[in-house]
Amino acid sequence: MTLTELVAMLRSTGYPVAHSHFHVDENNPPPNPPFITYTTLAEDALIADNKNYHKMIDVDIELYTDKKDLQAELSIESLLDEHELPYEASQVWIESEQLFQKTYEVRMI
């Protein structure tokens, strides 16, 4: 799966999606939760015979909600399972934003 395909998959949830953060100004307010951001953390390659055979990208997918939202979590987890993208998940409460952040760590090959 490519990063473009991953972004399309995330957008299919119907939630707003942005790389890293949403650009907010007076004409463009922040989205209401739930919303998704993603960041690319690292890029590695499977190398043999002086060639890059496969590119691997580590991506964090972050789901932001104002309450514990099992349906939103299930929508992302179902898509990851459907596309056979193994993930590890963790969740924190961001006091200053009054939001839950659930992070899904995936590696795309």
C-alpha positions in Angstrom: 0.0 0.0 0.0 1.2 3.5 -0.8 0.8 6.6 1.3 -1.7 7.9 -1.2 -3.7 4.8 -0.9 -3.6 5.0 2.9 -4.8 8.6 2.8 -7.7 7.6 0.5 -8.5 4.8 2.9 -8.6 7.2 5.9 -10.8 9.7 4.0 -13.3 6.9 3.3 -14.2 7.1 7.0 -15.9 10.4 6.3 -13.8 12.1 9.0 -11.6 15.1 8.1 -8.0 14.0 7.4 -4.8 16.0 7.3 -1.1 15.4 7.2 0.4 16.4 10.6 -2.2 19.1 11.4 -5.0 21.2 9.9 -4.2 24.7 8.6 -6.4 26.9 10.7 -7.1 30.6 10.2 -10.0 33.0 10.4 -11.5 31.7 7.2 -10.7 28.0 7.9 -11.7 26.9 11.4 -10.5 23.7 12.9 -12.7 20.6 12.2 -15.0 19.3 14.9 -14.0 15.9 16.4 -13.7 13.2 15.4 -10.9 13.9 13.0 -7.7 12.2 11.8 -4.1 13.3 11.3 -1.2 11.2 10.0 2.5 11.6 10.1 5.3 9.7 8.4 7.9 8.8 11.0 10.6 6.9 9.1 11.4 5.5 5.7 13.5 2.3 5.4 14.3 0.1 2.5 14.9 -3.6 2.0 18.3 -3.5 0.2 20.0 -6.3 -1.6 22.5 -6.4 -4.5 23.0 -2.7 -4.2 19.3 -2.0 -5.0 16.3 -0.9 -3.0 13.8 -3.6 -3.5 11.0 -2.5 -1.1 10.4 0.8 0.5 9.0 0.7 4.1 7.2 3.7 5.7 6.3 4.0 9.4 3.1 6.0 9.8 1.3 7.2 12.9 -2.5 7.6 12.4 -4.0 9.8 15.1 -7.7 9.8 15.8 -8.9 12.8 17.9 -12.3 12.6 19.7 -13.9 14.7 22.4 -15.2 11.5 24.1 -14.3 7.9 24.0 -15.7 7.0 20.6 -15.8 3.3 20.0 -17.5 3.6 16.6 -14.8 6.0 15.3 -12.1 3.6 16.6 -13.8 0.6 15.0 -14.1 2.4 11.6 -10.3 2.9 11.5 -9.4 -0.6 13.0 -11.8 -2.3 10.5 -10.1 -0.5 7.6 -6.6 -1.4 8.8 -7.7 -5.1 9.2 -9.5 -5.1 5.9 -6.3 -3.9 4.1 -4.1 -6.2 6.2 -2.1 -3.4 7.8 -1.0 -4.7 11.3 -1.0 -1.9 13.9 -0.3 -1.1 17.5 -2.5 1.3 19.3 -2.3 3.6 22.3 -4.5 6.3 23.7 -3.9 9.4 25.8 -6.1 12.3 27.1 -4.8 15.7 26.1 -5.9 18.0 28.9 -5.1 21.3 27.2 -7.2 20.3 24.1 -9.9 18.4 26.0 -9.5 15.6 23.4 -8.6 11.9 23.4 -5.8 11.0 21.0 -5.7 7.4 19.8 -2.6 6.6 17.8 -2.3 3.7 15.4 1.3 2.8 14.5 1.5 1.0 11.1 4.4 0.0 8.8 3.6 0.0 5.1 5.7 -2.1 2.8 
